[in-house]
Amino acid sequence: MKAPLTPALISRFAALVGPGHALSDESDKARYLVEWRDLYRGETPLVLRPANTEEVAAILRLANETKTAIVPQGGNTGLVGGQIPTPGEGEIILSLERLNKIRSVDPLGLTMTAEAGVPLASIHAAAEAAGRMFPLTLASLGSCQIGGNIATNAGGTAVLAYGNARNLVLGLEVVLADGRIWNGLRRLGKDNAGYDLKQLFIGSEGTLGVVTAAALRLHHRPRGLAAAFVSVASPAAALDLFARAQATASFGLTGFELMSGLAMEFALRHLSGARLPTASAPWYVLLEVSSGRSDAEAGATILDILTGATAAGEALEAAVAQSQSQIDGFWRLRHGMSEVQKFEGGSIKHDISVPIGDLPAFLEEAMAAVKAAFPGCRPVPFGHMGDGNIHFNVSQPEGADRQVFLSHWNEMNAVVHDVVGKYDGSVAAEHGVGRLKVDLLAEVKPALDIELMRRLKAALDPDDILNPGRVIRRP
């Protein structure tokens, strides 16, 4: 039976982290309670900021004893509301931001062990200092934390070559719902001794356990890099270009991003100092090739791809970066596309994936469907064509009322997701489920999938204290 969240119980929780790290004043709690897109605003009696794994364990032991709901939070960069406490539910935020130590780096073994609260940018910097690379790359690089990246199985722009977060994790340290610490921080490249337990927690969004540290897989840094910004006539042309680039560069193809003309217009309009590298076109591709030898080899590969693509009519025009700063400028256009949409009014988001070969047909059908259902709306698709993941966002008609447009969120979702379903795609490709898509998941997932997920939840968190109401509906 759940214990009332009395002042005495709140004091018990606060004592576990010490003075200054149990936040109850509204001003102190404010930054933990708002999602950056302002889609979710939360309420909590308390924000706890433990310093280490043992303090996390103590918090969960008390939560388990008193049946108190806990919402784990990393850098608060999530896009589906999973990290924001639900108003009226008395959920306590467990912030991992003070678990911010890099415990070890092994350049020869290509591993790093880091605590959950280490910002992704700091992971990158530590790997680079050791002459290695951690390839997971997101637009929120400077503020997201590795624990949150793992809990949501983050993807980003390097999935094509290196995989999602789950492909970059060798082992985990996890605090279970009852406060026990599971030490799975093994740094083995191969381990078939039973079930791969770490995979249960990767992508579970804090509903099965709280990740407190991870053993990460590092990679050797490419010795050469080249990038091109390419104008294309259509997603079909971009798909032909992708096939050519993959055949030519093979494992050296490390980036292939598709951007609609309207998404680019938004970026050019609202990103300070942004400029278009080519003439305007209906669609654009950002193409990146890495080399184990030199910039010259990577550049030669890019030119080989573009020469063939131009001759075949796949590319309308291309600009090849002549410096690292130009490469950074190309990527700034792409990474800025999520942020700039807010300047165009309300935006209804879809994070979908379909088989790569079906992307052109999906985009054509989905764009036509939303325009027919919501006249004047502006589809703004962009994303990771190389792994089939598109952020199919829809901005409000020009001059429309933002709140009125956003009130049609579910209807818009239904239109887009009907097309996704036709291609046997996913409605939660990269950002996760959280609160935003929990009801949707119950509708689109097969009943047996939901049943198995519920069994896992019941086995690891029988009292539903860890991020309740996220990923799967409350019992």
N, C-alpha and C positions, 0 to 999 in steps of 0.2 A: 504494500500500500504506500502511495506517495505521501511523504511527510510535507506538511505545510512549509512554505518558504518563509519562515518567520525571521525576525531580526536576529534571533539567537542562532539559527541555522546559517544565515548569511555571515554572521561573525565567525562561525566555525570554518566556513569555506575561506574567508578572508585570512584567517590565521595561518592557513597552509602556505601562503605565498609571501607573507610578511608585509610590513608597512610600505605604502607607496605602490604596491603592485596588485591591490584589490581595489578597483575603481568603482565608486558608487555615485559620485557627483555627475550630474547630467553633462556638464561641460567636458569632463574627463572622458565620458563614455561616447561622446558624440561621433568621433571619427570611426568608431567600430560599428555604428548602427546604420550607416547609409551606404548602399551599393553605388559604385561610381557613376552608373548611368541614371541614378536616382529612381530606379524602378521599384526598389524595395527600401523601406525605412522600418527599423526594428525597435524593439523595446527589450531591456534586460535590467534586472535588479543589480547585476554585478558583472564586471569584466575582470577575469583572473589572468595574471601574467606570470606563470611559473618560470623558474629559472633553469630547471633541469628535468630530466625524465622522472626522477623520484618524486618531484613535486606534482607532476602530471598524474603519476600513479596515485598519490595521496588524494588528489582531487577526485579522481574517478572512483576510488574506494568509497569515499564519502557520498558521492553521487549515487553509486550503486546501493549503498545502505539506505539512503533516503529517497531513492527513486527520483532524483532531480535531473532534469534534462540539461544536457551540455551541448553547446554548439562550438565545435573547433573552428578556429579562424586563423588563416595565415596572413597574407598581405592584403586581404580584402579586395582582391581584383577579380573575383569570380563574377560570371555574367548570368548566372541562373538563380541567384538568391540563396544558395545553400549555406552561405556563411553569415547570413543576417538572421538574428533571432526573431521568431514570430511574435507579433504583439499579443499580449494577453496570456501567453503560455508560461511565463516565468522561467524562460530558458537562460542559463548562464553562459556567457561567452568565455571560451578557453582560448586565449591568444597565445600562439606559439612564438611570438616575435623575440622573446628573450633567449630562446634556445637557438643561439646564433653562432655557434662555434663550428669551425671546420676541424674535425678531430684528426684527420690524417690525409696525406696525399702520397700516392705511390706511383711515380711516373713510369717506372719499369713495368709494374703490374697493371698499369692503366686503370687505377681506381682512386676514388676519393670518398672519404666518409665524412658526412656533414650532417649537422642537426637540422631539424625541420624549419627553423626560422631563418636560416641563411638566405638572403635575397639571391635570386637567380643571377643577377649581375655579379655578385661576389663569388659565386660558384665559377662563373666564367673567368673572373680575374685570377682566382687561385689556380685554375687549370692552366691558364695562359702563363702564369709565373713559373709553372713547372714544365713549360714547353709542350703542353698538351691542350686538348680542347674538350669542352662539354657542349655538345651540339644543340641541345634544346634551346630554341630561340623564340621568344614571344614579344609582342609589342609592349607588354607590361614588364619587360626585363628588369627595370630598375626597382620595381615595387613588389612584384610577386615573390613568393618564397618557395623554396624547393619542396617543403612538406605539402603545400597546397598544390603544387604542380603534380606531385605524385598522387595525392588524394583524388585529383580530377583526371589523371592520365593525360596531362596536357600534350598538345600536339605542336602547333606552330609551323614555321616555314621550312624546317629541316627534316620533316617526317619522311619525305621522299627518299632521302639517302640514309637516315639514321634511325627512323622509327619514332613512335610515340614515347612518352616517359617510361612506360613499362618495358620498353626495349633497352632502356638506359639504366635500369635498376638491377643490381646484383643481390642486394639484401636489404632488409628493413629491421628497425627496432620499433615496436608497436606496443602501446599500452592498451590493454583490453578493457572492456566495459566494467569488469569487476576489479580493475586496478592492477592486475598482474602484468608484468612486463615480458613480452615475447622478444627474445633476443635472436633475431634472424639476420644479424649483420655479417653474413658470410660473404666473402669476396671471390666466390668461385665462378669460373666460367661455365662449368658443368656440374650439375648436382641432380641426379635422378633418384635420390634416396627418399622416395615417397612423394606426397603431394607438394606442389610448389606453393607453399602457404603465402608467400609474399604477394602473389598475384591476386589473392582474395582482397587485399587491402588497397592495391593500386587501382584507382578509379572508383573506389567505394564511397568517396565523398565524405569520409569521416563517420559513416554509419555503422561500421563494423569494428573500428578501433582507431586510435589516434596515433598517427605516424610521428615519431619523435626524432628519428635519425635514419639515414639511408647510406648504403654503400653504392656508389654511382660508377657507371662504366665511362671511362674517358676514351678519347680517340687521339691519334696523332694529328697534329695540325697540318692541313694541306700546305704545300710549299708554293703553290700557285693558285690564283683565283682570277676569274674573268666573269664579266656580267654584260648582258645586253638588254636593252629595252626595245621591244619589238611591237610595231603596229600590225594588227591582223584584222581581217574583215569579219570574222565570225568565230564562235567557239569551235565550230567544225574545223576551221583552218588552224586554230590553236591546237586542237587535238592531233592533227597531222604533223604540226611542228613538234609537238611533244614526242610523238613516235619517232620522228627523225632525230631529235636531240638525244633520246634514250638509246637509240641504236648506235649513234655516233660516239657519245660520251660514256655510255654504259654507267658504271658506278660513279663516274666523275660528275654526273648530273646531280647537283646538290640543291637546286632551286628551280621551280617552275610555277609561277604565280599568274593567275588569270584575273584581269581587271576590266570591268565594263567601262564604256566611255563616260557614263554618268558618274560612276564612282571616281573616275579621274577628274572630272569637272569639279566635283566637290573638294577633292584634295587640292587642286590648283587654286580654288577660290578661297580656301580657309587655312591652308598651311603656309605660314610665313616664308617667303622667299622661294616657294616651290615653282618649278618650271617644267614644262613638258619636253622630254628629250627628242621626240619625233613630231611629225605633223599629226594633227588630231585624226582620230580613227574611231570606228565603232567599238573596238576591243583592243586590249593591250596584254602583252606577256612580259614578265620579268624572268629572264633566263640566267641561271648561274651555273658555272662549271668550275670544279676544283681539280687540281692536279697534284700528284705526289712529287712532281719534279720542279716546275717553275711556272711563273706567270705567263711566260712565252708559250709554253705547251698548252696551258688552259686557254689562252687567247687564240691559238691556232685551231683548237677544237671548236671554239665559238664561231670563228670565221668559216670553218668547214660547214658547220650546221647552217649558218645564215646564208652562205652561198647557195647551198642546195635548196633551202627553203624559199629564197627569193626566185630562183629559177623555176621552182614548182608552183609558184603563186601562193605559197602558204604565208609568206611575210610580205607586207606592203612596204615597210620601211623599218630600219633598225639603227639604233645608236649603240655602239660598243663603248663601255667605260674606259677611259684612258688613265684612270688613277683610282686609288682607294676612296678618295673623297667623292668621286663620281659614282662609284659602286654604292657608297653610303647614301648618296642622294637618290639613286634609284630605289633603294630599299625604304628610304624615308617616305617616298610617295606611297608605297604599298602599305607600310605599317601605319601611316596616318589615316588610312581610310575608315577605320572604326571610329576614331575620335571626331573626325570632321562632320560626320552625319548629324550630330546633335545641333549643328548650326543651321541645318535645313529643316528643323522642326521635328515632329514626332517620327520615330522610326520603329517599325515592327520587325523583330529579328528572327531569323531562322538559321540554325547551324546544322546543315544537312550534309549527307554524303550519299552518292550513288556510284555504281561501277563506273570507272573512268570512261569507258567507251560510250556510256549513255549520257554523259554530261551535256553534250550539245543538244540532244533531244529534250532532256530535262529542262534546260534553261529556256529553250524556245517555248515549251508547253507551259512552264510555270510563269514566265513573264506574261504570256498571253492571258493566262487564267486570272492573274491578279489584276491586270488592267481591265479585263472584262467585268470582274466582280466589284472593283473599286475604281471607277473612272477617275482619271487624273492622278492616280498614285504613281510613284516613281520607283520602280525596281532598281536596286543598287547591288547587283551580285559581284562578288570578288572572292578570291581565295586560292586554295591549294589544289590546283588542277592535277598536280602530279600524284595526289592520293585520293582524288575524288571528293574532297571536302570543300564545299562552297558556302560562304556566308551570304545567304540569300535574304538580304534586308530590303525592306520596302519603306521608302520615305513618303511622308504625307504629300498630298497635292499642294502646289504652291498657293499660299494664301489661306489654306485651310486651318481650322482650329485644331491645335495639337491634341488636346484631351479628347475631343470627339473622335479624331482619327485613332488614337490609341485605345479607345473603348472597343474598337473592332479587332483587337488583338487575336482573340480566339477564332473569330470568323476567318481572318486572314490566314492564321495557322492552318485551319482546316483546308483552305484552298491549296496552299503550298504542299501540305503534307499528303494530300490526296495524290498529288503528282509524284511525290517521293515514294509513296507506297506502290505506285504503278511500276517503279523501277527497282523494287525490293531494296530501298535505301534505308538510311537511318535518320531519325529526327533529332538525334543528339550525337553529332559526330565528334565534336571536340570539346565543347564547353561543359558537358555533363547534363545532369537532370535537375538537381537541386530542388527548389520549390517551384520554379517556373514550369517544369515539364512533368511533374510527378503524376498529375492526372492524365496527361497525354500518354505517358509511358504505359499506364495501366490499360489504356484503350488500344494501343498499337502493338504491344508485345503479346506474343502467344501466351495463353493461360498457363502453360507448363513453365515457361520462362519466369513468370511472376511467382508461381508456386515455389520454384527452386530458390529464387531470390529471397522469398519470405522465410524459407527453411534456414538459409544461411544467416539471415538477420536474427531469427529466433535462437539459433545455436550460439551465436557470438554476443548477442545483446538482447537477452530474453525479456528484459524490462523496458526496452525501447528508450534508453536514456541518451543514446548517441545520435545527435542530429535527427531527432524524430520528425517524420513527415517529409523527409528528403529521400529522393530516389524511389522509394516505395511508400505507398500511403500508410498512414497510421493504422494499426490493427482495429 
